[in-house]
Amino acid sequence: MYFINYNKCSTCMRAKKFLDDNNIEYIDRQIKENNLTYDEIKEIISKYNIPIKKLFNTSGILYREMDLKNKLLNMNEDEMIKLLSSDGMLLKRPIIISDNNILIGFKESKWKEELLNK
């Protein structure tokens, strides 16, 4: 299982604490240094049937600075994937990716349901 996060993000810190407190093993991947590639994002969208816009960090500084709320309206999926793969700070975080599931953003109740009740 991959835990894709940003170590200065308070939500990511809470998510990491949840994983550690519940002895859930994961591979830590820092999106700032090791962003998802174009192919990885394409695979996530396809495999988990995720709408591309769900992957954007809409509350992030970079998202606002780039005025992506408006620019995404005129972009196709390929352009959005290229944009997401260009900078990890554009990705919503944290993300948990396992063989059969993906969790985007940290909602403790959802993570408990998905990761502890299996």
N, C-alpha and C positions, 0 to 999 in steps of 0.2 A: 504494500500500500504506500502510495506517495502522499506526503503532506507538503503541499505547495504553499509557501507563505513568505511573508516579509518580516524579518525579525524586529523591526521597529514599530510594527502595527500592533496596537493593544488588543484588537480582536484576535489576531493570530497568536498572541501570547496566551490569551485565555484558552484558545483551541488547543494549543500545545500542552498546556497544563492539564486540560481534560484528557488528552491522549495519554500523557505520562501518568496521571493519577489513576487511570483505568488500565494501565499496563498494556496499552495497544501499541504494537510494534509498527513502525513506519520508517520510510526513507525521507529524510528532511531535504527539501529542495527550495532554496532561496530564489524567489523570482527576480530579484534585483540582479543577481549574479548569473543565474541559470534559468532564463526565461523559457517558456514553452516555445517550441519551434512552430513554424507554419504547419508542418505535417502533423505534429502532435495536436495542435488545435483543431485541425481538420478531422483527425481521428476522433477526438472527444465529441465534436459536434455530431459526427456520424454514428459512432458507437452508442452514445448515451442519448441521442435524439434531443440535444440541447439547442435551443435557439441561440444564435451567435450573440445577440445583444445581452443575454444573461451573463456572459463572461466579462462584460465591461464593468470596471470599477467606477460607477457613475458618481460616487461621492469623492473621488480622488481629485487632487489638485491638478494633475496633468489633464484629466478628462475635461475639467472646467476651462483650463488655460487654452486648450486646443478647440474649445467650443464644439465638442463632439456631439452634444445633444442635438445640435442642428446639422452638423456635417454628416452624421451617420445616416440621416434621412436620404441622402443622395449617394450613398455608397452601396455597392453590391457585396455579397458575402465574401468573395475573394479579397476585395479591398479591405474589408473589416478584419479578416484573418491576418493579412499582411501587417496591418496596423497593430493588432494585438501582439503579434510575434516580434514587433520592433522594440517594445519596451514593456517589461514586466509590471511596471507601475500602472499600466492600463487594465490589468487583470483584476477582477474581483477576487478577494482573498478572505480567508484561506480556502484552499481546494483540497479535498481528499479524493484520490483516485484509486480504486481497487479494480480487480478483474471484472466485477459485475456491477459496480455502482460508482456514482460520483456525487459528492456533496460540495456545493459552492456557497461560501459564506458560513459563518458559525452561528448556528442556532442550537444551543445545548440540547434541548428536548429532541430535536430531529437527529442529532448525532447519537444521543443515547438510544433512540429507537433503531437507528440503522446500524450502529457499531456494537452495541452491547446486547441487543435482544435477538441475536442470530444464533 
